[in-house]
């Protein structure tokens, strides 16, 4: 007899992007567009999108998308050509790896540290 298992399909991809394109890191509008497209590619549904610019025209940006499945976050430091990316989803059909890889590619990162945590729970 096969028993139906219920649970949460938690997939968390996060990491650091080095030697990124500084112009993109400082462009709040473009970063918002990148997050929206990353969510679409990963089959995630945006519920709300917020962003903040720090340190003036050449400063860093934070973009956070609340998605139905969980969240996507980018934080940039232009002075170091550096960004952190966090993509977490509890959606069974969404793919946070695709979102992370798309963001890393769009920021033109020359070095990428990518991590994965399985945050699933079944019973």
Long-range contacts (C-beta under 8 A, 24 or more apart in sequence): 5-122, 5-123, 6-122, 6-123, 7-120, 7-121, 7-122, 7-123, 8-90, 8-119, 8-120, 8-121, 8-122, 9-89, 9-90, 9-91, 9-92, 9-120, 10-88, 10-89, 10-90, 10-118, 10-119, 10-120, 10-121, 11-88, 11-89, 11-90, 11-94, 11-95, 11-96, 11-97, 11-116, 11-118, 11-119, 11-120, 12-86, 12-87, 12-88, 12-89, 12-96, 12-116, 12-117, 12-118, 12-119, 13-86, 13-87, 13-88, 13-96, 13-97, 13-99, 13-100, 13-114, 13-115, 13-116, 14-84, 14-85, 14-86, 14-87, 14-88, 14-100, 14-114, 14-115, 14-117, 15-84, 15-85, 15-100, 15-104, 15-112, 15-113, 15-114, 15-115, 16-82, 16-83, 16-84, 16-85, 16-112, 16-113, 17-82, 17-83, 17-84, 17-85, 17-103, 17-104, 17-107, 17-109, 17-111, 17-112, 17-113, 18-81, 18-82, 18-109, 18-110, 18-111, 18-112, 18-113, 19-81, 19-109, 19-110, 19-111, 20-76, 20-81, 20-82, 20-83, 20-107, 20-108, 20-109, 20-110, 21-81, 21-107, 21-108, 22-58, 22-78, 22-81, 24-106, 24-107, 24-108, 25-60, 25-61, 25-76, 25-77, 25-78, 25-81, 25-82, 25-83, 25-107, 26-57, 26-58, 26-59, 26-60, 26-61, 26-76, 26-78, 27-61, 28-53, 28-61, 28-63, 31-61, 31-63, 31-74, 31-76, 32-63, 34-63, 34-74, 34-102, 34-103, 34-106, 34-107, 35-63, 35-65, 35-72, 35-74, 35-103, 36-65, 37-102, 37-106, 38-72, 38-87, 38-98, 38-99, 38-100, 38-102, 38-103, 39-65, 39-67, 39-72, 39-99, 41-98, 41-99, 41-102, 42-87, 42-89, 42-94, 42-95, 42-96, 42-97, 42-98, 42-99, 42-102, 43-91, 43-93, 43-94, 43-95, 44-68, 44-69, 44-72, 44-89, 44-91, 44-94, 44-99, 45-69, 69-94, 72-99, 72-103, 74-103, 83-107, 83-109, 88-119, 90-119
